Amino acid sequence: MVLEITLLDVVPGQEEAFAGAYRQAHHLLTASDGCISARMTRGVETPSRFVGIVAWESVDDHLENFQKTERYQRYRDLLVRYLAAPPVVEHFTDIGIRSF
């Protein structure tokens, strides 16, 4: 399993609109082959900062089964208008210790 972690800075004042757009876009992401789960979190100290956490079977599932599809373009189109800067995306794997 691979975690895709995305840091998203939203234009201040557009946080609720962004959250609403994500609610609309969520199914486009989770319908992708290899997507295990997806969630969006919002910063407590910085309410205009969001972190997307997606569990994929593999990095290729993210890159091939989502980013190269029309679903991705629709997902992106719903969210990008609210971003203050390009998102930062990285992939992570567990180091073997997990307590949740």
SERO-4910 file (N, C-alpha, C, O; in steps of 0.05 Angstrom, whole numbers):
BEGIN
 pado doro    nc1    nc2    nc3   cac1   cac2   cac3    cc1    cc2    cc3    oc1    oc2    oc3
  Met    A     17    -24      0      0      0      0     18     25      0     39     25     13
  Val    A      9     45    -14     23     70    -16      3     92     -8    -20     92    -16
  Leu    A     13    111      8     -3    135     15      5    158     -2     28    165     -4
  Glu    A    -14    170    -16    -10    195    -30    -18    217    -10    -41    218     -1
  Ile    A      1    235     -4     -5    257     14     -3    283     -3     17    288    -16
  Thr    A    -25    298     -3    -26    323    -18    -31    346      0    -51    347     15
  Leu    A    -13    366     -1    -16    390     15    -29    411     -4    -18    417    -25
  Leu    A    -52    422      5    -67    441    -11    -71    466      5    -84    466     26
  Asp    A    -61    488     -5    -67    514      7    -89    528     -9    -86    532    -33
  Val    A   -111    533      5   -135    544     -8   -135    575     -3   -126    584     17
  Val    A   -146    589    -22   -148    618    -20   -165    624      5   -187    614      8
  Pro    A   -154    640     24   -169    647     48   -197    657     41   -200    674     23
  Gly    A   -217    647     55   -245    655     50   -259    635     31   -283    636     28
  Gln    A   -244    617     19   -255    598      0   -256    569     11   -261    550     -3
  Glu    A   -250    567     37   -248    540     50   -273    524     48   -272    500     41
  Glu    A   -296    536     53   -321    521     52   -328    513     24   -339    491     19
  Ala    A   -323    531      5   -328    525    -23   -310    502    -32   -319    484    -47
  Phe    A   -285    502    -24   -266    480    -30   -276    454    -19   -277    434    -33
  Ala    A   -284    454      7   -294    430     20   -319    419      5   -322    395      1
  Gly    A   -336    437     -4   -360    428    -19   -352    416    -46   -364    397    -55
  Ala    A   -333    428    -59   -323    418    -85   -311    391    -81   -314    373    -98
  Tyr    A   -296    387    -59   -284    361    -54   -306    340    -49   -303    317    -58
  Arg    A   -327    347    -35   -349    328    -31   -360    319    -58   -368    296    -61
  Gln    A   -362    337    -77   -372    330   -104   -351    313   -119   -359    295   -134
  Ala    A   -326    318   -115   -305    305   -130   -296    278   -119   -284    262   -133
  His    A   -301    273    -93   -291    250    -79   -296    224    -94   -278    207    -96
  His    A   -320    220   -105   -327    195   -118   -310    191   -144   -305    168   -152
  Leu    A   -301    212   -156   -284    210   -180   -258    197   -173   -246    181   -189
  Leu    A   -248    203   -150   -223    191   -140   -227    162   -131   -211    145   -139
  Thr    A   -246    158   -115   -250    131   -103   -260    110   -123   -258     86   -118
  Ala    A   -269    119   -146   -278    100   -167   -254     89   -183   -258     71   -200
  Ser    A   -230     99   -178   -207     90   -193   -197     63   -183   -197     57   -159
  Asp    A   -190     46   -202   -178     20   -196   -153     25   -178   -136     41   -185
  Gly    A   -151     10   -157   -128     12   -139   -131     31   -116   -114     32    -99
  Cys    A   -153     47   -116   -158     66    -94   -170     51    -71   -192     39    -74
  Ile    A   -157     51    -48   -167     36    -25   -185     54     -8   -206     46      1
  Ser    A   -176     79     -4   -192     98     12   -181    126      7   -159    130     -3
  Ala    A   -198    146     13   -190    174      9   -204    191     30   -227    187     37
  Arg    A   -189    211     39   -201    230     58   -187    257     55   -165    259     45
  Met    A   -201    278     64   -190    305     63   -191    316     92   -212    313    105
  Thr    A   -169    327    101   -169    339    128   -163    369    125   -152    378    106
  Arg    A   -171    383    146   -167    412    146   -151    421    170   -154    410    192
  Gly    A   -133    439    166   -115    449    187   -130    463    209   -149    478    204
  Val    A   -122    458    234   -133    471    257   -120    498    260   -133    519    263
  Glu    A    -93    499    260    -79    524    264    -80    541    238    -79    566    240
  Thr    A    -81    528    215    -82    542    190   -107    532    174   -104    513    159
  Pro    A   -130    543    179   -155    532    167   -156    533    137   -173    519    125
  Ser    A   -139    548    124   -139    548     95   -120    527     83   -117    526     59
  Arg    A   -108    510    100    -91    489     91   -105    462     95   -116    456    116
  Phe    A   -105    447     73   -118    420     73    -97    399     66    -78    405     53
  Val    A   -102    375     76    -85    353     69   -102    330     59   -120    320     74
  Gly    A    -97    321     35   -111    298     24    -95    273     29    -70    274     26
  Ile    A   -108    252     37    -94    227     43   -109    205     28   -132    199     33
  Val    A    -94    193      9   -106    172     -8    -89    147     -5    -65    149     -9
  Ala    A   -102    125      1    -88     99      1    -92     86    -26   -114     82    -35
  Trp    A    -69     78    -38    -69     65    -64    -56     38    -61    -40     34    -44
  Glu    A    -64     19    -78    -50     -6    -79    -21     -2    -88     -3    -16    -78
  Ser    A    -16     17   -106     11     22   -116     12     51   -126     -8     64   -132
  Val    A     37     61   -130     40     87   -142     29     87   -170     16    107   -179
  Asp    A     33     65   -185     23     64   -212     -7     66   -213    -18     77   -232
  Asp    A    -21     55   -193    -50     58   -193    -58     88   -192    -76     96   -205
  His    A    -44    103   -176    -49    132   -175    -42    145   -201    -59    160   -212
  Leu    A    -19    140   -212     -9    154   -236    -24    144   -261    -30    161   -278
  Glu    A    -28    119   -263    -40    108   -288    -71    106   -287    -84    113   -306
  Asn    A    -82     96   -264   -111     91   -263   -127    116   -254   -151    115   -254
  Phe    A   -113    137   -246   -127    162   -239   -117    185   -255   -132    198   -269
  Gln    A    -91    192   -252    -81    217   -264    -82    217   -295    -82    238   -307
  Lys    A    -84    194   -307    -85    194   -337   -113    189   -347   -117    179   -369
  Thr    A   -133    196   -331   -161    191   -339   -176    217   -339   -168    238   -329
  Glu    A   -199    216   -352   -217    239   -352   -228    245   -324   -234    268   -318
  Arg    A   -231    224   -308   -240    229   -280   -221    248   -266   -231    266   -251
  Tyr    A   -195    245   -270   -176    263   -257   -180    292   -267   -180    310   -251
  Gln    A   -184    295   -293   -188    322   -303   -213    335   -291   -212    359   -284
  Arg    A   -234    320   -288   -258    331   -276   -254    337   -246   -262    357   -236
  Tyr    A   -239    318   -232   -232    322   -204   -216    348   -201   -222    365   -184
  Arg    A   -196    351   -217   -178    374   -216   -194    400   -222   -191    420   -208
  Asp    A   -211    399   -243   -226    423   -250   -245    432   -227   -249    456   -224
  Leu    A   -255    414   -212   -272    421   -189   -257    435   -167   -268    452   -153
  Leu    A   -232    428   -163   -216    437   -140   -197    460   -146   -193    477   -129
  Val    A   -185    460   -169   -162    478   -174   -170    508   -172   -153    524   -164
  Arg    A   -194    515   -177   -202    544   -176   -200    555   -148   -199    580   -145
  Tyr    A   -199    538   -127   -197    547   -100   -169    548    -88   -165    557    -66
  Leu    A   -150    538   -104   -122    536    -93   -107    562    -95   -108    576   -116
  Ala    A    -92    568    -74    -75    592    -74    -48    587    -86    -34    605    -94
  Ala    A    -40    561    -89    -15    553   -100    -18    525   -110    -36    511   -103
  Pro    A      1    516   -127     -1    488   -136      2    469   -113     17    474    -94
  Pro    A    -13    447   -113    -11    428    -91     16    414    -91     29    412   -112
  Val    A     24    405    -68     48    389    -64     40    360    -60     25    355    -41
  Val    A     49    342    -77     41    314    -75     66    296    -72     85    299    -86
  Glu    A     64    278    -52     85    258    -48     72    231    -41     50    230    -31
  His    A     87    210    -46     78    183    -39     95    172    -17    119    177    -15
  Phe    A     83    157      1     96    146     25     88    117     29     67    108     21
  Thr    A    106    102     41    100     74     49    106     71     79    122     86     90
  Asp    A     93     52     91     97     47    120    125     36    125    137     23    108
  Ile    A    135     41    149    161     30    156    158      4    172    178     -6    182
  Gly    A    134     -5    175    130    -31    188    118    -29    216    112    -50    227
  Ile    A    114     -5    226    102     -2    252     76     14    249     76     36    237
  Arg    A     54      3    258     28     16    254     11     10    278      9    -13    287
  Ser    A     -2     31    289    -18     27    313    -47     34    309    -62     36    328
  Phe    A    -56     40    284    -84     45    280    -95     30    257   -119     32    250
***
